[in-house]
Amino acid sequence: MNILYSNSASWSFLMLMISMFLYWSSLAFPKFNILFTLAKVSLTLSNLILFVLISMRWIETRHFPLSNLYESLLFLTWCTTFITLMLENKSQSNVIGSIISPLATLIMGFATLALPTNMQKATALVPALKSNWLVMHVSVMIVSYAVLMVGTLLGILYLVLNQKKLFPSTLDAPIPSSTSRELLPISASYTEQRLQLLASIDNLSYRTIALGFPLLTLGIISGAVWANEAWGSYWSWDPKESWALITWLIFAAYLHVRIQRGWEGKPAAILASAGFVVVWICYLGVNFLGQGLHSYGWIQ
C-alpha cells in the first residue's frame, strides 16, 4: 500500500511539473490555445490523483488524513490546485495557473522528495488529535492557507507586472476612451489592455483574500475551542497560535485598508505580498522549531 501511495504522489508531482511548463509555454506562445488546454488537463489530472490518494489514506486509517506534515502538504496541494481550476474556469485566463502551478509543484516536490519515508507513512492518530475537531479545525485552517496563498500570489504577480521596466515607456499614456480607441496607435491599445489586466488581477487578489480571511477566522476560533477541551485553555501563546494571530492581523489590516481607506493597486499588493511570507511562516516555518503544543507529527 505504501508503494501505491508513493507512486500516486510521484504521478501527481509529475503532472504538476508538466502543467507548469505548459502554462509557461502558453504564455510564451499565446496563439497556440492547445497549450493552455493541455495545461488545464494536466492540472486536473494531478488534482484527481491527489483526491484519490487522500481518499485511500482516509479509508485505510479511518480518520481524515491530516495527522502529519506529509498529509497536510498533500491536502494543501489539492486545495491549491482546486482553487486554481475554479478561478481559471471563471476567468478563462492562463495567468493564474502560470503563477500558482509552480507553487503547487514546489509543495508537492517537498512532500515527495524532501520528507523522509517514515514521515510519509500513514499512522494512527496521537491522543491529542483523536477528536471530532480534527476535521473542523485543521482542514479549515489548511483551506484558508491555500486560499490566502493564491490571493497573495496574485498580489505578487500584480507587483511584477506593474514594473515599468517590463514595458516600453510609450505604454504609460492615459487609458483611451472606447469611442476613440480604434483611432489610436497600437501602443495605446496595448496600454489599456495592460491596465485592465492589472485591475483584474488586483480585484481577483482582493476577492480571494476576502474569502480566505473568514475561513482563517473560523479555523482559529475552532482551534481555541478544541484547545480548551484538550489542554484546558483557549489560548497558550504557543508559537503556532502566535503566528496564526499575526497572520490574522495582517489580513485584517489588508481588508481594512482596502474597504475603509480605499487602497488599491500597488500599496494593497505590497501588503498582500507580506501576507504570503507570514502565511508560510505560520504554516511551515514554526514547525522547524519543534517546540510548542503543535510540534507533534511535524518536523522535529
TORKOL-270184 format. One record per atom (N, C-alpha, C, O): residue in one letter; x, y, z. Coordinates in steps of 0.02 Angstrom, whole numbers, plus 50000, padded with zeros to 5 digits. Layout:
<rs>
AXYZ/...
</rs>
This chain:
<rs>
M500414993950000/M500005000050000/M500435006350000/M500275011249967/N500995006150038/N501435011950039/N501745013249971/N501845019049952/I501875007849933/I502145008749865/I501625012049821/I501795016349780/L500995010149829/L500455013249790/L500405020649807/L500315024849762/Y500445022349872/Y500425029349892/Y501005033249861/Y500905038749835/S501595030349864/S502195033649837/S502135034749762/S502305040149737/N501905029649726/N501825030349654/N501295035549636/N501385039449589/S500755035649673/S500215040549660/S500475047549671/S500335052049632/A500845048549726/A501115055149741/A501615057249687/A501635063049667/S502015052549664/S502505054049611/S502155055949546/S502375060649511/W501625052449529/W501255054149468/W500925061049474/W500915064849425/S500675062549532/S500375069149542/S500905074649534/S500785079749503/F501495073449563/F502045078149557/F502245079049484/F502375084649462/L502285073549447/L502465073749376/L501955077849336/L502145081949294/M501315076649349/M500795080349313/M500815087849329/M500675091949287/L500995089449391/L501065096449410/L501635099849373/L501575105449350/M502195096149367/M502765098949330/M502585100049257/M502755105249228/I502245095249227/I502035095849157/I501565101749149/I501635105649101/S501085102449194/S500615108049189/S500975114749196/S500805119549162/M501465114949241/M501845121249250/M502195123349185/M502145129149166/F502535118749153/F502885120449091/F502385122049034/F502525126248992/L501815118649034/L501305120148983/L501005127048994/L500875130548945/Y500895128949056/Y500635135649070/Y501135140949047/Y500945145849014/W501765139849064/W502275144649042/W502325144948966/W502415150248937/S502265139148934/S502295139048861/S501695142548830/S501745145848778/S501115141948863/S500515145448837/S500585152948842/S500295156648802/L500985155348891/L501115162548895/L501605164648841/L501535170048811/A502105160448828/A502615162148777/A502335161648707/A502545165248662/F501855157048696/F501565156048630/F500805156548635/F500455151448630/P500535162548644/P499815163348657/P499365161148599/P498775159848610/K499635160648539/K499225158648482/K499055151148483/K498575149048450/F499455147348520/F499335140148524/F498875138648584/F499115137148639/N498235139048573/N497755137948627/N497775130948656/N497565129748712/I498035126248617/I498075119348640/I498515118748701/I498415114248742/L499015123148708/L499465122848765/L499095124348830/L499195121048881/F498655129348828/F498255131148887/F497785125448905/F497685123848963/T497485122448854/T497035116748865/T497395110848897/T497145107848944/L497985109248870/L498365103648897/L498605105148968/L498645100649010/A498765111448982/A498975113349049/A498415112149099/A498525109549154/K497805114149080/K497225113049125/K497085105549134/K496895103449189/V497165101749081/V497065094449086/V497565091349134/V497385087249176/S498205093449128/S498725090749172/S498595092649245/S498675088549290/L498385098849256/L498245101049324/L497645097349352/L497635095549411/T497135096249311/T496545092449333/T496725085249350/T496485082649400/L497145082149310/L497355075249324/L497735074849390/L497635070249429/S498175079649401/S498545079849464/S498065080549523/S498155077349575/N497575084949516/N497085085949568/N496685079549582/N496565077849640/L496495076049530/L496115069849538/L496535064349571/L496285060649613/I497175063949551/I497615059049582/I497695060349657/I497685055749697/L497765066749674/L497815068549745/L497175066849782/L497195064549839/F496615068049750/F495965066449781/F495915059049797/F495705057049851/V496115054949749/V496105047649759/V496595045649813/V496435041449855/L497185048649813/L497695046949862/L497465048649933/L497525044549979/I497185054649941/I496935056750007/I496355052250028/I496305050450087/S495925050549982/S495355046249998/S495585039350020/S495305036450067/M496095036549986/M496345029950005/M496645029950075/M496545025350113/R497015035250091/R497305035750158/R496755036450210/R496815033850265/W496225040050193/W495665040850238/W495335034150253/W495175032550310/I495235030250200/I494925023550208/I495365018950249/I495125015250292/E496025019250237/E496475014750272/E496535016550347/E496505012150389/T496605022950362/T496725024950431/T496075026250470/T496075026650531/R495515026950433/R494855028150463/R494825034950499/R494435035750546/H495235039550477/H495175046450500/H495425051050444/H495825048950402/F495195057150445/F495405061750392/F496165062550394/F496435064250446/P496515061450338/P497245061250338/P497565068150345/P497795071050296/L497585070550406/L497915076950422/L498325076350486/L498395081150523/S498595070450497/S498935069150561/S499675070850561/S499985071050614/N499965072250502/N500675074050500/N500805078950442/N500345080750405/L501435081050437/L501605086150388/L501485083750317/L501235087550275/Y501665077550302/Y501595074850234/Y500865075150212/Y500715077450157/E500415072750255/E499705072750237/E499435079750230/E499005081050187/S499665084350271/S499425091250265/S499675094550201/S499325098650171/L500275092650179/L500545095250116/L500145092650057/L500015096350009/L499955086350060/L499535083550007/L498865087250003/L498645089049948/F498565088350060/F497925091750062/F497995099050040/F497555101750005/L498535102350060/L498655109250040/L498735109649964/L498465114249932/T499105104949934/T499195104849862/T498525103749826/T498385107049776/W498135099149853/W497475097849822/W497045104149825/W496735105949775/C497035107449882/C496635113649889/C496875119049841/C496475122449809/T497535119749836/T497815124949793/T497645123749720/T497445128349684/T497705117549697/T497545115949627/T496795116549614/T496585118749561/F496395114549663/F495665115149655/F495455122449648/F495045124149606/I495735126749691/I495575133949688/I495795136849621/I495445140849591/T496385134749598/T496635137249534/T496165135349477/T496025139549434/L495935129149477/L495475126949424/L494815130849427/L494535132449375/M494575132249487/M493955136049494/M494045143249468/M493615145849433/L494595146349486/L494725153249463/L494825153449388/L494595158149355/E495165148449361/E495265148249288/E494605147249252/E494495150149199/N494185143149279/N493535141949248/N493125148349245/N492725149349199/K493225152649294/K492855158949297/K493175164349253/K492825168049218/S493845164649254/S494185170049218/S494415168149148/S494515172549106/Q494485161649134/Q494735159249069/Q495415162349052/Q495545164148994/S495835162949103/S496495165949094/S497035160949115/S496965157549165/N497565160649075/N498115156149091/N498615159249139/N499095155949161/V498525165549156/V498985169049201/V498955165949271/V499475165149303/I498365164149294/I498285161549361/I498665154949369/I499055154149416/G498555150349323/G498915143949327/G499665144749319/G500045140749347/S499875149749282/S500585150749270/S500955152649334/S501555151249340/I500615155849381/I500945157849443/I500795153049500/I501195152449546/I500215149649498/I500035145149553/I500325138149543/I500515134849591/S500375135849480/S500645129149468/S501365128349493/S501525122949519/P501805133249488/P502475132349518/P502445131449593/P502825127549621/L501985135149627/L501915134249699/L501695127249716/L501975123949760/A501185124849681/A500935118049693/A501475112849679/A501535107949715/T501875113949627/T502415109249610/T502945109149665/T503185103749683/L503115114949692/L503615115249745/L503355111849809/L503735108249842/I502725112949825/I502445109749885/I502455102149877/I502655098549923/M502225099849820/M502205092649808/M502905089649804/M503025084149828/G503365093349775/G504055091049771/G504365090349840/G504725085549854/F504225095149883/F504475094849952/F504185088849988/F504535085350025/A503535087649978/A503205082050012/A503475075249989/A503575070850030/T503585074449925/T503785067949898/T504535066749897/T504755061049902/L504935072049890/L505655071249882/L506055073049944/L506585070149956/A505815077949982/A506215080450038/A506055076850104/A506505075650145/L505425075250115/L505245072050178/L505475064750180/L505425061250130/P505725062550236/P505945055450241/P505355050750234/P504785052550245/T505515044550215/T504995039550202/T504555038250262/T503955037250255/N504855038150322/N504465036650382/N503935041950397/N503445040550430/M504055048150372/M503565053450382/M503005053150331/M502495056550338/Q503095049150278/Q502585048550226/Q502095042850239/Q501605042050203/K502235038750290/K501805033150303/K501175035250340/K501185039850381/A500635031850325/A500005033050360/A500065030050430/A500225024250438/T499925034150481/T499985031850550/T499355033250589/T498915037050567/A499305030150647/A498735031350691/A498795038250723/A499335041050729/L498225040950742/L498215047550774/L498515047350843/L498415042550881/V498885052650861/V499105053350930/V498495055250971/V498015057850944/P498505053951037/P497915055151078/P497625062151072/P497015063051073/A498065067251066/A497825074151064/A497405075551002/A497005080251001/L497495071550949/L497145072650886/L496505068450879/L496135069150830/K496385064050927/K495795059850923/K495175063750946/K494935063051002/S494945067850901/S494375072250916/S494005073950852/S494305074050798/N493365075250858/N492975077350801/N493185084250775/N493015086150719/W493555087850817/W493795094450797/W494355094050745/W494535099150715/L494635088050735/L495195087350687/L494995089850618/L495345093950588/V494435087350593/V494205089350526/V494005096750526/V494175100350479/M493655098850578/M493405105650580/M493965110750583/M493975115550545/H494445109650628/H494975114550638/H495525114150586/H495675118950551/V495845108250581/V496435107650538/V496265108550465/V496615111950428/S495715105350442/S495535105950372/S495355113150353/S495545115450299/V494985116550397/V494805123550382/V495415128050381/V495465132450339/M495885126850426/M496495130850427/M496895129850362/M497135134750333/I496965123650339/I497345122350278/I496995125150217/I497315127750172/V496335124550215/V495965127550160/V496065135150160/V496155138150107/S496055138250219/S496165145450222/S496875147250200/S496965152250165/Y497365143150219/Y498055144350196/Y498085144150120/Y498395148450088/A497765139150090/A497785138350018/A497465144449983/A497735147149935/V496885146450008/V496535152249977/V496955158549985/V497025162349937/L497235159650044/L497645165650055/L498285165450015/L498525170649992/M498585159550006/M499185159049965/M499045160949893/M499435164549861/V498485158649867/V498295160449799/V498175167949793/V498415171149746/G497805170749841/G497665177949839/G498285182149844/G498355187149809/T498745180249888/T499355184149897/T499835183349838/T500185188049819/L499835177349808/L500245176449747/L500005180949690/L500405183449651/L499345181949686/L499085186449636/L499315193549651/L499435197449605/G499375195249715/G499645201749733/G500365202549711/G500565207849687/I500765197149720/I501455197349697/I501485197949621/I501905201549594/L501035194349587/L501005194849514/L500855202049493/L501135204449444/Y500405205349529/Y500245212349513/Y500885216649517/Y501005220749474/L501275215649570/L501875219749578/L502375218449522/L502705223049498/V502425212149501/V502895210449447/V502665213649381/V503075216749346/L502035212949364/L501775215749301/L501745223249302/L501715226449250/N501735226249362/N501685233449368/N502365236949360/N502395243049358/Q502895233049354/Q503555235949346/Q503605239249277/Q503515235949226/K503745245749276/K503775249449212/K504335247049167/K504275247549106/K504865244449197/K505435242349155/K505265236249113/K505625234549066/L504695232849129/L504485227149089/L504135229249026/L504005225248981/F503965235749021/F503575238248965/F503925244448936/F504255248048974/P503855245748872/P504125251848843/P503825257948875/P503245257848897/S504205263348877/S503955269548907/S503355272448871/S502975276248900/T503275270748808/T502715273448770/T502045270548793/T501515272848772/L502075265448836/L501455262248857/L501145265648918/L500645263148944/D501425271248942/D501165274649001/D500675280148984/D500555284549025/A500395280048925/A499905285048906/A499245283848942/A499125278248964/P498815288948948/P498175288048982/P497745282948945/P497825281948885/I497285279848982/I496845274948952/I496365278448904/I496035283248924/P496325276348842/P495895279648793/P495165277948804/P494995272848834/S494725282248780/S494015280848785/S493825275748732/S494185274848683/S493265272348741/S493055267048695/S492895269848626/S492955266248576/T492685276148623/T492485279048558/T493075280748515/T493025280748453/S493655282248546/S494235284248506/S494765278848502/S495285279948471/R494635273048533/R495155267948537/R495395265748468/R495985264748458/E494945264948422/E495135262348356/E495565267148317/E495885265148268/L495585273648337/L495985278548302/L496675279448333/L497085283148307/L496805275948388/L497425276848424/L497955271948400/L497785266848370/P498585273348412/P499115268748393/P499075262348434/P498745262148485/I499415257148410/I499395250548442/I499645251048514/I499375247648557/S500165255148527/S500435255648594/S499915258048644/S499915255648701/A499475262548624/A498955264948669/A498465259448685/A498245258748742/S498275255548634/S497815249948645/S498135244848691/S497795241948734/Y498785243648683/Y499135238848725/Y499175241248797/Y499135237348844/T499245247848805/T499245250848871/T498595249548906/T498585247848965/E498045250448871/E497395249248901/E497315241948922/E497045240548975/Q497535237448880/Q497495230348896/Q497905228748959/Q497685224949001/R498495231848963/R498915230749021/R498575233249085/R498575229749136/L498285239149082/L497945241949142/L497335237849160/L497185236949220/Q496975235449111/Q496395231249125/Q496615224649157/Q496275222149203/L497175221849134/L497435215649163/L497635216849236/L497475212749280/L497985222349249/L498195223849317/L497585224849363/L497585222449420/A497085228349338/A496485229449378/A496125222849393/A495875221949448/S496115218349345/S495795211849355/S496175207649407/S495865204549450/I496845207749402/I497245203949450/I497165206849520/I497105203149569/D497165213449526/D497085216749590/D496405215049621/D496365213549681/N495875215249581/N495215213649606/N495155206249625/N494845204649676/L495445201849585/L495415194749600/L495805193049663/L495605188849702/S496375196349672/S496765195449732/S496365197549794/S496355193949844/Y496035203249790/Y495625205649846/Y495055200949861/Y494925199349920/R494705198649810/R494125194249821/R494345187449849/R493995184549890/T494915185049827/T495165178649852/T495365179149925/T495195174849966/I495725184449943/I495925185550012/I495305186550056/I495285184250113/A494805190150029/A494185191250067/A493825184650081/A493455184150130/L493925179650038/L493635173150050/L494045169250102/L493755165750143/G494695169850098/G495125166050144/G495115168650215/G495215164750262/F494995175150224/F495025178050292/F494495175050339/F494675173050395/P493855174650320/P493375171650366/P493515164250380/P493365161750434/L493805160650331/L494005153750343/L494555153450395/L494555149150439/L495035158050390/L495575158350440/L495285159950509/L495495156950559/T494815164550511/T494495166350575/T494135160350605/T494195158950665/L493765156850563/L493395150950587/L493885145550612/L493755142250662/G494435144650576/G494925139750596/G495245141350663/G495355136950704/I495405147750674/I495705149750738/I495205148850795/I495395146450849/I494585150750784/I494075150150837/I493965142750855/I493935140950913/S493895138550803/S493795131350817/S494405128350851/S494335123850893/G494995130850834/G495595128450867/G495615130350940/G495845126450982/A495375136250957/A495355138451026/A494875134151067/A495015132351124/V494295132651037/V493815128351072/V494105121351083/V494035118551138/W494425118651032/W494735112051038/W495295112151090/W495365107451129/A495695117551091/A496235118051140/A495965118051211/A496265115051256/N495405121251221/N495105121351288/N494885114451310/N494935112551369/E494635110551262/E494425103651277/E495035099151290/E495015094951335/A495565100051251/A496145095651255/A496635097651309/A496915093351344/W496755104051317/W497285106451361/W497025110951418/W497415112951461/G496375112351419/G496095116251473/G496205123751467/G496115127351516/S496395126151408/S496505133251398/S496345135051326/S496535131551280/Y495995140651317/Y495825142751249/Y496445145351211/Y496485144651150/W496915148151246/W497495151151213/W498115150351256/W498095151951316/S498655147851227/S499255146451266/S499875150251240/S500425149151265/W499795154551191/W500345158151159/W500885153351134/W501475154751136/D500645147551111/D501075142851075/D501325146251011/D500975150550984/P501935144550987/P502185147850925/P501695147550867/P501625152450830/K501355141950859/K500855141250805/K500275146050816/K500045149250769/E500045146450878/E499485150950894/E499685158250884/E499295162250858/S500285159850905/S500525166850899/S500575168950827/S500365174550809/W500845164650784/W500905166350714/W500235166150678/W500135169750629/A499775161950702/A499095162150674/A498775168850688/A498425171650645/L498895171550748/L498625178150765/L498955183550722/L498615188150699/I499605183050713/I499955187950670/I499685187750599/I499565192850568/T499575181650574/T499295180850507/T498605183950502/T498455187450454/W498205182750553/W497525185650555/W497555193250555/W497165196550520/L498015196150593/L498075203450597/L498305206450531/L498065211750511/I498765202950496/I499005205450432/I498435205950382/I498355210950347/F498035200750377/F497495200650328/F496895204950351/F496525207550310/A496805205650416/A496305210350441/A496505217450421/A496075221450402/A497155218950427/A497395225550407/A497305226550332/A497115231950309/Y497445221350293/Y497355221850220/Y496635223450202/Y496515228050162/L496165219750230/L495465220950214/L495235227750240/L494815231050209/H495515229850297/H495325236450324/H495535242150277/H495135246550262/V496155241950254/V496395247450211/V496065247150143/V495995252350110/R495855241350121/R495505240950057/R494805243650062/R494575247250018/I494455241750115/I493755243650122/I493675250650150/I493275254650124/Q494055252250202/Q493965258650237/Q494395264150208/Q494185269950205/R494995262450186/R495465267550161/R495485268050086/R495775272650057/G495165263250053/G495155263449980/G495805261649946/G495925263649889/W496235257949981/W496875256049950/W496745251149892/W496355246449898/E497065252449836/E497045248049779/E497735247949746/E498165251949762/G497815243249702/G498435243049663/G499055241349704/G499045236749745/K499585245149693/K500245243549721/K500255243349797/K500525238449825/P499985248349834/P500015248049907/P499685241749935/P499965238449980/A499105240049909/A498755234049933/A499135227749914/A499165223049953/A499435227749855/A499815221849832/A500435220749875/A500625215049887/I500745226149898/I501335225449942/I501135222250008/I501485217850033/L500575224450036/L500335221550099/L500135214250089/L500265210050132/A499825212750032/A499645205750017/A500275201450010/A500285195750033/S500795204149980/S501415200449971/S501735198850039/S502015193450048/A501685203550085/A501935202250153/A501535196550185/A501805192450222/G500895196350170/G500465191050196/G500675184250171/G500605179250207/F500935183850109/F501165177450082/F501725174550125/F501735168550139/V502205178850145/V502755176550186/V502505174350255/V502715169250281/V502055178350284/V501795176850351/V501415170250352/V501475166350399/V501015168950300/V500645162650296/V501115156650297/V500995151650331/W501665157150260/W502135151550257/W502505150650324/W502645145050343/I502645156150358/I502955155550424/I502475152050472/I502665147750511/C501835154150469/C501335151250513/C501225143850497/C501185139750543/Y501185142150434/Y501025135250415/Y501625130550424/Y501555125150453/L502205132650399/L502775128050396/L503365130350439/L503695126250470/G503495136850440/G504105139350473/G504145137450546/G504675135150569/V503605138350584/V503625136950656/V503705129550670/V503905127650725/N503555125250621/N503625118050632/N504355115950637/N504505110750667/F504805119850608/F505505118250611/F505795119450681/F506335117050697/L505425123150722/L505655124350790/L505595118050833/L505985117050879/G505095113850816/G504985107750855/G504785109150926/G504895105050971/Q504475114950938/Q504275116951005/Q503535118451006/Q503225119850955/G503245118251066/G502555120251075/G502075114451071/G502265108651059/L501445115951082/L500925110951084/L500765108051015/L500455102651010/H500965111550962/H500815109250894/H501405105850861/H501415105150800/S501895103650900/S502505100850869/S502435093550850/S502835091050811/Y501935090050876/Y501855082950861/Y501685081850787/Y501295085650758/G501975076550758/G501805074650690/G502125078950637/G501985078050578/W502575083650658/W502875088050608/W503625086850605/W503845081150616/I503995091950591/I504725091250587/I505015092450656/I504905097750685/Q505375087750682/Q505645088350749/Q506395086950748/Q506715087250800/
</rs>
